[in-house]
Amino acid sequence: MIFGQDRNELRQMYFDAWRKSRLGDLLSPLEAQIATVIEDHPEYQSMMNDEQLDQSFTPEGGETNPFLHMGLHLAVREQISTDRPPGIAALFNAILVKTGESHATEHKVIDCLAETLWEAQSSNAMPDEEAYLERLRRL
């Protein structure tokens, strides 16, 4: 497993990757991916400098969890690079042709992924890859 179960360890990976990136230090491939996602989200960059491990982000408070959001970007990028589930790379590219912008396309895919993950969690089941791909086809 790339990420541990500890929230603080996961967040520290983001902080460390961002700090190393800003300093020009050598990054591991994963750190480089994380730093790129942070670069794509200027609204989260000051938070990466503050390194507050214990901050909570609640939907009830109208907040988006930036770590979850960026993690979903990483997941989508990994899915596309490995074409897993099979066919997602072609679907992503088809959506990209419509939107014309990679980051916006990732957000559309993230919405579908989040819905699929929520359904799986709600039913205590594995995510339904075919339902996920069908959501993407409808975009």
GUTI-923590 format. One record per residue (C-alpha): residue number from 0; residue in three letters; y, x, z. Coordinates in steps of 0.2 Angstrom, whole numbers. Each point is the difference from the previous one (the first is absolute). Last residue first. Layout:
! residues N
<site zapa="NUM" vexti="ala" c2="Y" c1="X" c3="Z"/>
...
! end
This chain:
! residues 139
<site zapa="138" vexti="leu" c2="62" c1="-102" c3="-100"/>
<site zapa="137" vexti="arg" c2="-15" c1="-11" c3="-1"/>
<site zapa="136" vexti="arg" c2="-12" c1="14" c3="-4"/>
<site zapa="135" vexti="leu" c2="6" c1="9" c3="17"/>
<site zapa="134" vexti="arg" c2="-6" c1="-16" c3="10"/>
<site zapa="133" vexti="glu" c2="-16" c1="1" c3="-10"/>
<site zapa="132" vexti="leu" c2="-3" c1="18" c3="5"/>
<site zapa="131" vexti="tyr" c2="2" c1="-4" c3="18"/>
<site zapa="130" vexti="ala" c2="-11" c1="-15" c3="-1"/>
<site zapa="129" vexti="glu" c2="-13" c1="12" c3="-8"/>
<site zapa="128" vexti="glu" c2="2" c1="13" c3="13"/>
<site zapa="127" vexti="asp" c2="-3" c1="-12" c3="14"/>
<site zapa="126" vexti="pro" c2="4" c1="9" c3="16"/>
<site zapa="125" vexti="met" c2="-14" c1="2" c3="12"/>
<site zapa="124" vexti="ala" c2="-2" c1="-14" c3="12"/>
<site zapa="123" vexti="asn" c2="7" c1="-6" c3="17"/>
<site zapa="122" vexti="ser" c2="7" c1="-16" c3="-8"/>
<site zapa="121" vexti="ser" c2="18" c1="4" c3="5"/>
<site zapa="120" vexti="gln" c2="-2" c1="18" c3="-3"/>
<site zapa="119" vexti="ala" c2="-6" c1="-2" c3="-17"/>
<site zapa="118" vexti="glu" c2="13" c1="-13" c3="-4"/>
<site zapa="117" vexti="trp" c2="14" c1="12" c3="6"/>
<site zapa="116" vexti="leu" c2="-7" c1="14" c3="-10"/>
<site zapa="115" vexti="thr" c2="0" c1="-10" c3="-16"/>
<site zapa="114" vexti="glu" c2="18" c1="-6" c3="4"/>
<site zapa="113" vexti="ala" c2="5" c1="18" c3="3"/>
<site zapa="112" vexti="leu" c2="-8" c1="6" c3="-16"/>
<site zapa="111" vexti="cys" c2="9" c1="-13" c3="-10"/>
<site zapa="110" vexti="asp" c2="17" c1="4" c3="7"/>
<site zapa="109" vexti="ile" c2="-4" c1="18" c3="-1"/>
<site zapa="108" vexti="val" c2="-3" c1="-2" c3="-19"/>
<site zapa="107" vexti="lys" c2="17" c1="-8" c3="-2"/>
<site zapa="106" vexti="his" c2="8" c1="14" c3="10"/>
<site zapa="105" vexti="glu" c2="-9" c1="13" c3="-11"/>
<site zapa="104" vexti="thr" c2="8" c1="-8" c3="-15"/>
<site zapa="103" vexti="ala" c2="17" c1="1" c3="7"/>
<site zapa="102" vexti="his" c2="-3" c1="19" c3="4"/>
<site zapa="101" vexti="ser" c2="-7" c1="3" c3="-18"/>
<site zapa="100" vexti="glu" c2="14" c1="-8" c3="-10"/>
<site zapa="99" vexti="gly" c2="-1" c1="-9" c3="-16"/>
<site zapa="98" vexti="thr" c2="-5" c1="-16" c3="7"/>
<site zapa="97" vexti="lys" c2="-10" c1="-7" c3="-14"/>
<site zapa="96" vexti="val" c2="-7" c1="17" c3="-6"/>
<site zapa="95" vexti="leu" c2="-4" c1="4" c3="19"/>
<site zapa="94" vexti="ile" c2="-10" c1="-16" c3="1"/>
<site zapa="93" vexti="ala" c2="-11" c1="6" c3="-14"/>
<site zapa="92" vexti="asn" c2="-1" c1="17" c3="8"/>
<site zapa="91" vexti="phe" c2="-5" c1="-7" c3="17"/>
<site zapa="90" vexti="leu" c2="-14" c1="-10" c3="-8"/>
<site zapa="89" vexti="ala" c2="-7" c1="15" c3="-10"/>
<site zapa="88" vexti="ala" c2="0" c1="10" c3="16"/>
<site zapa="87" vexti="ile" c2="-8" c1="-14" c3="10"/>
<site zapa="86" vexti="gly" c2="-15" c1="-2" c3="-12"/>
<site zapa="85" vexti="pro" c2="-13" c1="6" c3="12"/>
<site zapa="84" vexti="pro" c2="5" c1="-2" c3="18"/>
<site zapa="83" vexti="arg" c2="3" c1="14" c3="1"/>
<site zapa="82" vexti="asp" c2="8" c1="8" c3="-16"/>
<site zapa="81" vexti="thr" c2="1" c1="17" c3="10"/>
<site zapa="80" vexti="ser" c2="18" c1="4" c3="-4"/>
<site zapa="79" vexti="ile" c2="4" c1="-19" c3="1"/>
<site zapa="78" vexti="gln" c2="-8" c1="-3" c3="16"/>
<site zapa="77" vexti="glu" c2="8" c1="16" c3="8"/>
<site zapa="76" vexti="arg" c2="17" c1="-6" c3="-6"/>
<site zapa="75" vexti="val" c2="-3" c1="-17" c3="8"/>
<site zapa="74" vexti="ala" c2="-6" c1="7" c3="16"/>
<site zapa="73" vexti="leu" c2="15" c1="12" c3="1"/>
<site zapa="72" vexti="his" c2="12" c1="-15" c3="-3"/>
<site zapa="71" vexti="leu" c2="-9" c1="-10" c3="13"/>
<site zapa="70" vexti="gly" c2="2" c1="14" c3="12"/>
<site zapa="69" vexti="met" c2="19" c1="0" c3="-4"/>
<site zapa="68" vexti="his" c2="1" c1="-18" c3="5"/>
<site zapa="67" vexti="leu" c2="-11" c1="2" c3="16"/>
<site zapa="66" vexti="phe" c2="11" c1="14" c3="6"/>
<site zapa="65" vexti="pro" c2="16" c1="-9" c3="-4"/>
<site zapa="64" vexti="asn" c2="-6" c1="-15" c3="10"/>
<site zapa="63" vexti="thr" c2="11" c1="-14" c3="-7"/>
<site zapa="62" vexti="glu" c2="11" c1="-8" c3="13"/>
<site zapa="61" vexti="gly" c2="5" c1="-19" c3="1"/>
<site zapa="60" vexti="gly" c2="-2" c1="1" c3="19"/>
<site zapa="59" vexti="glu" c2="-15" c1="-11" c3="-1"/>
<site zapa="58" vexti="pro" c2="-7" c1="11" c3="-13"/>
<site zapa="57" vexti="thr" c2="0" c1="14" c3="13"/>
<site zapa="56" vexti="phe" c2="4" c1="18" c3="-1"/>
<site zapa="55" vexti="ser" c2="-3" c1="10" c3="16"/>
<site zapa="54" vexti="gln" c2="7" c1="17" c3="3"/>
<site zapa="53" vexti="asp" c2="-11" c1="12" c3="10"/>
<site zapa="52" vexti="leu" c2="0" c1="15" c3="-11"/>
<site zapa="51" vexti="gln" c2="18" c1="3" c3="-2"/>
<site zapa="50" vexti="glu" c2="1" c1="14" c3="-12"/>
<site zapa="49" vexti="asp" c2="19" c1="-1" c3="-3"/>
<site zapa="48" vexti="asn" c2="0" c1="9" c3="-17"/>
<site zapa="47" vexti="met" c2="-13" c1="-11" c3="-7"/>
<site zapa="46" vexti="met" c2="11" c1="-15" c3="6"/>
<site zapa="45" vexti="ser" c2="14" c1="7" c3="-10"/>
<site zapa="44" vexti="gln" c2="-11" c1="0" c3="-16"/>
<site zapa="43" vexti="tyr" c2="-6" c1="-18" c3="1"/>
<site zapa="42" vexti="glu" c2="13" c1="-8" c3="-10"/>
<site zapa="41" vexti="pro" c2="-1" c1="14" c3="-13"/>
<site zapa="40" vexti="his" c2="-17" c1="-6" c3="-4"/>
<site zapa="39" vexti="asp" c2="-7" c1="9" c3="-16"/>
<site zapa="38" vexti="glu" c2="3" c1="17" c3="9"/>
<site zapa="37" vexti="ile" c2="-11" c1="-7" c3="14"/>
<site zapa="36" vexti="val" c2="-14" c1="-3" c3="-13"/>
<site zapa="35" vexti="thr" c2="2" c1="17" c3="-7"/>
<site zapa="34" vexti="ala" c2="-1" c1="8" c3="17"/>
<site zapa="33" vexti="ile" c2="-16" c1="-10" c3="4"/>
<site zapa="32" vexti="gln" c2="-8" c1="6" c3="-17"/>
<site zapa="31" vexti="ala" c2="6" c1="18" c3="4"/>
<site zapa="30" vexti="glu" c2="-8" c1="-1" c3="17"/>
<site zapa="29" vexti="leu" c2="-16" c1="-6" c3="-7"/>
<site zapa="28" vexti="pro" c2="-1" c1="15" c3="-13"/>
<site zapa="27" vexti="ser" c2="4" c1="12" c3="15"/>
<site zapa="26" vexti="leu" c2="18" c1="5" c3="0"/>
<site zapa="25" vexti="leu" c2="8" c1="18" c3="0"/>
<site zapa="24" vexti="asp" c2="17" c1="0" c3="9"/>
<site zapa="23" vexti="gly" c2="16" c1="-5" c3="-10"/>
<site zapa="22" vexti="leu" c2="8" c1="-4" c3="17"/>
<site zapa="21" vexti="arg" c2="3" c1="-18" c3="-6"/>
<site zapa="20" vexti="ser" c2="-18" c1="-2" c3="-5"/>
<site zapa="19" vexti="lys" c2="-6" c1="8" c3="16"/>
<site zapa="18" vexti="arg" c2="10" c1="-13" c3="10"/>
<site zapa="17" vexti="trp" c2="-6" c1="-15" c3="-11"/>
<site zapa="16" vexti="ala" c2="-18" c1="6" c3="1"/>
<site zapa="15" vexti="asp" c2="1" c1="2" c3="19"/>
<site zapa="14" vexti="phe" c2="9" c1="-17" c3="3"/>
<site zapa="13" vexti="tyr" c2="-13" c1="-9" c3="-11"/>
<site zapa="12" vexti="met" c2="-15" c1="9" c3="9"/>
<site zapa="11" vexti="gln" c2="8" c1="-4" c3="17"/>
<site zapa="10" vexti="arg" c2="0" c1="-19" c3="-5"/>
<site zapa="9" vexti="leu" c2="-19" c1="1" c3="-2"/>
<site zapa="8" vexti="glu" c2="-3" c1="10" c3="16"/>
<site zapa="7" vexti="asn" c2="11" c1="-13" c3="9"/>
<site zapa="6" vexti="arg" c2="-10" c1="-14" c3="-6"/>
<site zapa="5" vexti="asp" c2="-16" c1="7" c3="5"/>
<site zapa="4" vexti="gln" c2="-15" c1="-6" c3="-11"/>
<site zapa="3" vexti="gly" c2="0" c1="16" c3="-10"/>
<site zapa="2" vexti="phe" c2="5" c1="2" c3="-17"/>
<site zapa="1" vexti="ile" c2="-9" c1="9" c3="-14"/>
<site zapa="0" vexti="met" c2="-17" c1="-7" c3="5"/>
! end
